[in-house]
Amino acid sequence: MPESKGRPKQRSRIPVDPAKEAMPKASPRWLVPAMLASFLIGLLWIVVYYIVPGMPLLSDLGGWNLVIGFALIMVGFGLSTRWR
C-alpha cells in the first residue's frame, strides 16, 4: 500500500508590529460637506418643483426635474460609501 508524502513544513511568519500596520485612510475633508450638500440640493430641487409649479427654469424641464433631483441624491449616496 502506498504511503502519503506528508505535509510540507510551514514557513515561520515575520512578526508584524501592530503599530506599523496600515491604518485605514481618513476621509477627505470635503467629502462630508459635499455628501450633505448633494442630499439637500437634490431634496430641495424635488420639493421646489412640486411646491412652485410656475418657476421658469423648473417648468421648462418638466419631468426631468425628478431625474435631476434623484441623480443628486444618488450622488450623495455614492459619496456616503466612501465615508470612513
C-alpha positions as CSV (number, residue, x, y, z in Angstrom):
1,M,0.0,0.0,0.0
2,P,1.4,3.4,-0.9
3,E,2.3,5.9,1.8
4,S,1.4,9.6,1.8
5,K,4.1,12.1,1.4
6,G,3.0,14.2,4.4
7,R,2.5,17.9,4.7
8,P,5.2,20.4,3.9
9,K,6.5,22.4,6.8
10,Q,5.1,25.9,7.1
11,R,7.4,28.8,6.9
12,S,7.5,31.0,10.0
13,R,6.0,34.4,9.6
14,I,7.8,37.6,10.4
15,P,6.1,39.2,13.3
16,V,4.3,42.4,12.4
17,D,4.3,45.3,14.8
18,P,0.6,46.3,15.3
19,A,1.6,50.0,15.4
20,K,3.1,49.8,12.0
21,E,0.1,48.1,10.3
22,A,-1.6,50.2,7.7
23,M,-4.4,52.3,9.3
24,P,-7.4,52.9,7.1
25,K,-7.2,56.3,5.4
26,A,-9.4,59.0,6.8
27,S,-12.0,60.7,4.6
28,P,-11.0,63.8,2.8
29,R,-12.3,67.0,4.5
30,W,-14.6,67.9,1.5
31,L,-16.4,64.5,1.5
32,V,-19.0,65.1,4.2
33,P,-20.0,68.6,3.2
34,A,-20.3,67.5,-0.5
35,M,-22.3,64.5,0.5
36,L,-24.7,66.5,2.7
37,A,-25.0,69.3,0.1
38,S,-25.8,66.8,-2.6
39,F,-28.6,65.2,-0.4
40,L,-30.1,68.6,0.5
41,I,-29.9,70.1,-3.0
42,G,-31.5,67.0,-4.5
43,L,-34.3,67.0,-2.0
44,L,-34.9,70.8,-2.3
45,W,-34.9,70.5,-6.1
46,I,-37.7,68.0,-6.0
47,V,-39.7,69.8,-3.2
48,V,-39.4,73.2,-5.0
49,Y,-40.5,71.6,-8.3
50,Y,-43.8,70.4,-6.6
51,I,-44.4,73.5,-4.5
52,V,-43.7,76.2,-7.1
53,P,-45.1,74.9,-10.4
54,G,-44.6,78.2,-12.3
55,M,-40.8,78.7,-11.9
56,P,-39.3,79.4,-15.4
57,L,-36.4,77.0,-15.2
58,L,-38.2,74.2,-13.5
59,S,-41.3,74.3,-15.7
60,D,-39.2,74.1,-18.8
61,L,-37.5,70.9,-17.7
62,G,-40.8,69.1,-16.9
63,G,-40.3,65.6,-15.8
64,W,-36.6,65.9,-15.9
65,N,-36.7,67.7,-12.6
66,L,-37.3,64.4,-10.9
67,V,-34.4,62.8,-12.7
68,I,-32.1,65.7,-11.7
69,G,-33.2,65.6,-8.0
70,F,-32.8,61.9,-7.7
71,A,-29.5,62.0,-9.5
72,L,-28.2,64.5,-6.9
73,I,-29.5,62.2,-4.1
74,M,-27.8,59.2,-5.8
75,V,-24.5,61.2,-5.9
76,G,-24.9,61.7,-2.2
77,F,-25.3,58.0,-1.6
78,G,-22.3,57.3,-3.8
79,L,-20.2,59.7,-1.7
80,S,-21.5,58.2,1.5
81,T,-20.0,54.8,0.6
82,R,-16.5,56.5,0.7
83,W,-17.0,58.0,4.1
84,R,-14.9,56.4,6.8
